[in-house]
């Protein structure tokens, strides 16, 4: 993983996402996801919901373009049409004002190739940016960062509360 410094103070892409993690419990993260096309945060619980919400945004924007279509269990391939009339309602500066209680991540997906995501993620609290080559790698980066935060705080996400 290549790490960069000083790159988190902008969104810089039409599909940029600000992920605000408010709590973690037994390995599941919760919080709100923000993007420029809605003033309201979208609540999520778990990485699966983050991916689903993000994919819906990317499909509606038509960006980044999918390298392959989604397939269902029957082998049917689905393609999505760009949703017309989507306009930004928040500027980058407003998005960057959103913060999670535990951590804040700016996710910039640059490509959707090989049925996954490629891009970079910035942990805003430390202004650290890391490139990722797949959605799974992105999840590991975020999860590893959250584990480091909890270890520094002396807490353990996997403890039953």
C-alpha positions, 0 to 999 in steps of 0.5 A: 500500500502506498501512503500519501500525506496532505491530500485529504482536504478536498473531495476532487471527484463528482462521486466522492463519499464522506464516510462518518463512523459513529460507532463500532460494535462487535466488528460492525461499523455504523454511521452516516455516508454523505455525498454531494447530491444530498444534504442528508446523511444516509445511515449505514450499518456494516460494510455491505450497506456502504458498498450497496449505497455507493454502488447505487450512487455510482450507477445513478451518476454513470461514474465511474463507468462499470467495467462489467455489468452486475449478474444475478443468480440466473446469470442475467447481466444488468446494466444501469442507465445514468439518472438524468438531472442529478445536481450537486447540493453540497460543495466539497467544503460542506462535505468535509465539515461532516465528521464521525465520532470515531473516524471520518474517511473520504472515499474516492473511487476512480475505477470500477474494473474487474467487478470491484473498485479502485481508488483512494481513501483518506483518513481525515483525522490524520490526513493519511491517504492510501490507494486501494485495488479492490472493495475488499482492500478498502474494507481492510484499510478502514477496518485496520484504521478503526482497530488502531483507533480503538487500541489507542483508546484502550477499547476492543470492538469485539468485546460484548457490551 
